[in-house]
Amino acid sequence: MTMPEQQQGGNSTVDVAADGANGRPAGAFGGLSGKLLWLTVLFIMLAEVLIFFPSIASMRIRWLEDKLNTAAAAAIVIDGLQPVELPYALQKETLAATGTKAIVLRKEGTSRLLAMSSMPTSVDEQYDLTKATPISSMRDALDTLLFGGNRIIRVYGPVGETNMGVEVLMKEKPLRTAMLVYARNVLLLSVLISLFTATLIFFVINRILIRPIRRLTGNMQQFSADPENPQHVFVGDGGRDELAVAGRRLTAMQMELQKTLKQQKNLAALGLAVSKINHDMRNILASAQLMSDRLVDVDDPMVKSFAPKLLRTIDRAVGYTTEVLSFGQASESAPRRRRVRLYDLTQDVRDMLAIDPQSGVEFAEQMPPDIEVDADSEQLFRVIHNLCRNALQALTGETAPDGVKRITVSAQRVGSVVSIIVDDTGPGMPMKARQNLFAAFRGSARSGGTGLGLTIARELVLAHGGTIALVEKPAAGTQFRIEIPDRPVSLEDYRSRTQAEK
């Protein structure tokens, strides 16, 4: 697919690039850090709103208490002048100084009017500070802010620690004006606090969170543009927080992806190389096949006994060139399943191995002669031959732990499943090969091996709906178990088979 086709077929690449270079947001406050700044301001303002109502109620109570304390001080002085009555002019000055319209002193169960200007016709609201509660204080403060300003109120409160009380009449407007000024100051202070706090949080979070995230996203974009370049692998800072752990996970994932891409590239190269030699190899094998056909006409008994085996070997070699090419193209032909006598197939594997008698390696079959498996004979041959060939290579030139070099192929049928065991008495499989057992180019147990044998075997077994696994055993050596189930039989085939048996 060309680059224009990629841009037309997937909008995700274009959208990511449009957000800015290296994964940065287009706007200064359009990214995650900008959203965090505005959310911090909003949350602090909401918190200030919740605090505002108790705060304004407390301010109102303090303001009224200050008025009562001032009036109480004047009332005590006036009361001490008894029985002399305070002149009217001095009463007006006292009321103006205290900001009240009348002062009443309650003492020993009696009430005495000490100073008064013009008496109002009615009192709009009355407040007893001795009975004020947090809820009532907030309710009265809200009432003053919303509906107050032109009312006359009566306020009563105690005089210090004495049993006396003082009561004043006053206009509500000064109280409301003071509350509005206080509310304005609280609003301005809240805005300043929220902006200051949000700015600090912005820089701190941007430093410890946003920058590492941008670094991660920028590396992802860079790596996606050229995943095969080792320099694009993310390099973390070695921290212990969640972002550092995510960075290490990203590094491991990118390195694993590069290994996978390299393997796929090797597979593609393998397919290309095999495709180049396949044509010439088939011609060479075809010529060998023609010459082998002439051996059938030779009267020598030994030649006649070996000629069919030679023909089958050449036929398999021709098939292998095609199948290796198919593996290089990441495709395997579907198995052509039929009933195969497993004992005969194992004998072909023995002949194909051509074990040298001088090597001291024994080959044994432990299975009923008539056991059959529902499988593709050529593909099953490849599976068993690969396992036996690996076992032979492990035993050749090695000293077996128990002194016996033996490859054993056993099989048994359990219901509709045939279990095949390939066992050897060799040194066993190395730990590195166990960890990458069925991985191409990594699962080889010997130096110079490609690791394709077990990979191909597993793929062929899975195509039959079966399983292949390495079996742990107490003795030395390696043991593989293959389980291949029979194909499901339709009801019509079952009835026809039953009738034919009758």
Buried (B, 14 or more C-beta within 10 A) or exposed (E): EEEEEEEEEEEEBEEBEEBBEEBBBEEEEEBBBBEBBEEBBEEBBEEBEEEBBEBBBBBBBEBBBEBBBBBBBBBBEBBEEEEEEBEEEEBBEBBEEBBBBBBBBBBEEEEEEBBBBEEEEEEEBEBEBEEBEEEEBBEBBBEBBEEBBEBBBBBBBBBEEEEBBBBBBBBBEEBBEEBBEBBEEBBEEBBEBBBEBBEEBBEEBBEEBBEBBBBBBBBBBBBEEEBEEEEBBBEBEEEEEEBBEBBBEBBEEBEEBBEEEEBEEBBEEBBEEBBEEBEEBBEEBEEBBEEBEEBEEEEEEEEEEBBEBBBBBBBBBBBBBEBBBBBBBEEBBEBEBEEBBBBEBBBBBBBBBEBEEEEBBEBEBEBEEEBBBBBBBBBBBBBBBBBBBBBBBBBBEEEBEEEEBBBBBBBEBEEEBBBBBBBBBBBBBEEEBBEBBBBBBBBBBEEEBEBBBBBBBBBBBEBBBBBBBBEEEEEEBBBBBBBBBBBEEEEEEEEEEEEEEE
